[in-house]
């Protein structure tokens, strides 16, 4: 009896908001989680698809290729995640049956992703122009992770990176995570 009441409440909820809108909201939530996890995995260096690849004793690692491969893999992973998110959001915008509020939110999310991509590119270019060989920037909401190829950052280099990020995004240094990836 109690289960039946709960089930009827759930059915009523989906009937009220519409199954399609609930699915759209769920898809947006899943995309957000995927982007968040991607940023967290990039920041820790885990889950980059190269388990043990950076281990010097691993025969696959040759010279500086492991660090270069890490950056290339990180960029591809970031772009793949963004492309998937943009496809889902674009399908919401293009769906004639979607709620207008969902379409408006999808357009805002698409704009935010496009802005983040542009800012990431600018940050990477500017950081590399300061003498770093490799850089990957990942912007997620009001937080930025910067991964640079370095064998040790000094205070001046950290300040340069923080300044570049702040100038491009307005994000304060407290929300900037700089990660060194050994050369």
C-alpha positions as CSV (number, residue, x, y, z in Angstrom):
1,X,0.0,0.0,0.0
2,X,2.8,2.4,1.0
3,X,4.8,1.5,-2.1
4,X,1.8,2.0,-4.3
5,X,1.3,5.6,-2.9
6,X,5.0,6.4,-3.5
7,X,4.8,4.9,-7.1
8,X,1.7,7.0,-7.8
9,X,3.5,10.1,-6.5
10,X,6.4,9.4,-8.8
11,X,4.1,8.8,-11.8
12,X,2.3,12.1,-11.0
13,X,5.5,14.0,-10.8
14,X,6.6,12.8,-14.3
15,X,3.1,13.4,-15.7
16,X,3.2,17.0,-14.3
17,X,6.6,18.0,-15.7
18,X,6.4,15.7,-18.7
19,X,8.5,12.7,-19.5
20,X,10.5,14.4,-22.2
21,X,11.5,17.3,-20.0
22,X,12.5,14.9,-17.2
23,X,14.7,13.1,-19.7
24,X,16.2,16.3,-20.9
25,X,17.0,17.4,-17.3
26,X,18.5,14.0,-16.6
27,X,20.7,14.2,-19.8
28,X,21.9,17.7,-18.8
29,X,22.7,16.4,-15.3
30,X,24.7,13.4,-16.7
31,X,26.6,15.8,-19.0
32,X,27.5,18.0,-16.1
33,X,28.7,15.0,-14.1
34,X,30.8,13.8,-17.1
35,X,32.5,17.2,-17.5
36,X,33.1,17.3,-13.7
37,X,34.6,13.9,-13.6
38,X,36.7,14.6,-16.7
39,X,38.2,17.7,-15.0
40,X,38.8,15.8,-11.7
41,X,40.5,12.9,-13.5
42,X,42.7,15.3,-15.6
43,X,43.6,17.2,-12.4
44,X,44.8,14.0,-10.6
45,X,46.4,12.5,-13.7
46,X,44.4,9.3,-13.2
47,X,42.1,7.8,-15.7
48,X,43.9,9.4,-18.7
49,X,43.9,6.1,-20.5
50,X,47.6,5.6,-20.0
51,X,47.8,3.6,-16.7
52,X,51.5,3.1,-16.0
53,X,52.4,4.9,-19.2
54,X,54.4,7.6,-17.4
55,X,56.4,5.0,-15.5
56,X,60.0,5.2,-16.7
57,X,60.4,1.4,-16.3
58,X,57.5,0.9,-18.7
59,X,58.9,-0.1,-22.2
60,X,56.2,2.1,-23.9
61,X,57.7,5.2,-22.5
62,X,60.4,6.7,-24.7
63,X,62.2,9.9,-23.8
64,X,59.8,12.9,-23.5
65,X,57.0,11.2,-25.5
66,X,55.1,10.2,-22.4
67,X,54.6,13.8,-21.2
68,X,53.8,14.9,-24.7
69,X,51.3,12.0,-25.1
70,X,49.7,12.9,-21.8
71,X,49.0,16.4,-23.0
72,X,47.7,15.3,-26.3
73,X,45.5,12.7,-24.6
74,X,44.2,15.3,-22.2
75,X,43.3,17.7,-24.9
76,X,41.5,15.0,-26.9
77,X,39.6,13.8,-23.9
78,X,38.5,17.3,-23.0
79,X,37.4,18.0,-26.6
80,X,35.5,14.7,-26.8
81,X,33.6,15.4,-23.6
82,X,32.8,18.9,-24.8
83,X,31.6,17.7,-28.2
84,X,29.3,15.1,-26.6
85,X,27.9,17.8,-24.3
86,X,27.3,20.2,-27.1
87,X,25.6,17.5,-29.2
88,X,23.2,16.7,-26.4
89,X,22.5,20.4,-25.8
90,X,22.0,21.1,-29.5
91,X,19.5,18.2,-29.7
92,X,17.5,19.9,-26.9
93,X,17.6,23.2,-28.8
94,X,16.5,21.5,-32.0
95,X,13.8,19.4,-30.4
96,X,10.4,20.9,-31.3
97,X,8.7,19.2,-28.4
98,X,11.2,20.5,-25.8
99,X,10.1,23.0,-23.2
100,X,11.0,26.6,-23.9
101,X,12.8,26.8,-20.5
102,X,14.9,23.7,-21.3
103,X,15.8,25.2,-24.7
104,X,16.8,28.5,-23.2
105,X,18.9,26.7,-20.6
106,X,20.5,24.6,-23.3
107,X,21.4,27.7,-25.3
108,X,22.9,29.3,-22.2
109,X,24.9,26.1,-21.6
110,X,26.1,26.0,-25.2
111,X,27.2,29.6,-24.9
112,X,29.1,28.9,-21.7
113,X,30.9,25.9,-23.2
114,X,31.9,28.0,-26.3
115,X,33.2,30.7,-24.0
116,X,35.1,28.2,-21.9
117,X,36.7,26.7,-25.0
118,X,37.8,30.1,-26.3
119,X,39.2,31.1,-22.9
120,X,41.0,27.7,-22.6
121,X,42.6,28.2,-25.9
122,X,43.7,31.7,-25.1
123,X,45.1,30.6,-21.7
124,X,47.1,27.7,-23.3
125,X,48.6,30.0,-25.9
126,X,49.6,32.7,-23.4
127,X,51.1,30.2,-21.0
128,X,53.1,28.5,-23.7
129,X,54.3,32.0,-24.8
130,X,55.8,32.4,-21.3
131,X,58.2,29.6,-22.0
132,X,56.3,26.5,-21.0
133,X,56.5,23.6,-23.5
134,X,53.0,22.2,-23.0
135,X,49.8,23.4,-21.3
136,X,46.3,22.2,-20.9
137,X,43.6,24.4,-19.4
138,X,40.2,23.2,-18.2
139,X,37.5,25.6,-17.2
140,X,34.5,24.3,-15.2
141,X,32.1,26.8,-13.9
142,X,34.2,29.2,-11.8
143,X,37.2,26.9,-11.4
144,X,40.2,26.4,-13.6
145,X,42.7,23.6,-13.8
146,X,46.0,24.3,-15.5
147,X,48.4,21.5,-16.3
148,X,51.8,22.6,-17.4
149,X,54.9,20.6,-18.4
150,X,57.5,21.5,-15.8
151,X,60.0,20.0,-13.4
152,X,59.3,22.6,-10.8
153,X,57.4,25.9,-10.8
154,X,58.8,28.9,-9.0
155,X,56.7,31.6,-7.4
156,X,57.1,33.9,-10.4
157,X,55.8,31.3,-12.9
158,X,52.8,30.5,-10.7
159,X,52.1,34.2,-10.5
160,X,52.3,34.5,-14.3
161,X,49.9,31.6,-14.8
162,X,47.4,33.0,-12.2
163,X,47.6,36.4,-13.9
164,X,46.9,35.0,-17.3
165,X,43.9,33.0,-16.1
166,X,42.6,36.0,-14.2
167,X,43.0,38.4,-17.2
168,X,41.2,35.9,-19.5
169,X,38.4,34.7,-17.2
170,X,38.1,36.9,-14.2
171,X,38.5,33.8,-12.0
172,X,40.4,34.5,-8.8
173,X,43.7,32.6,-8.1
174,X,42.0,30.8,-5.2
175,X,39.9,28.9,-7.8
176,X,42.9,28.1,-10.0
177,X,44.6,24.8,-9.6
178,X,48.0,24.6,-11.3
179,X,49.3,21.1,-11.8
180,X,52.8,20.2,-12.8
181,X,53.4,17.3,-15.2
182,X,57.1,16.3,-15.2
183,X,59.0,16.6,-18.4
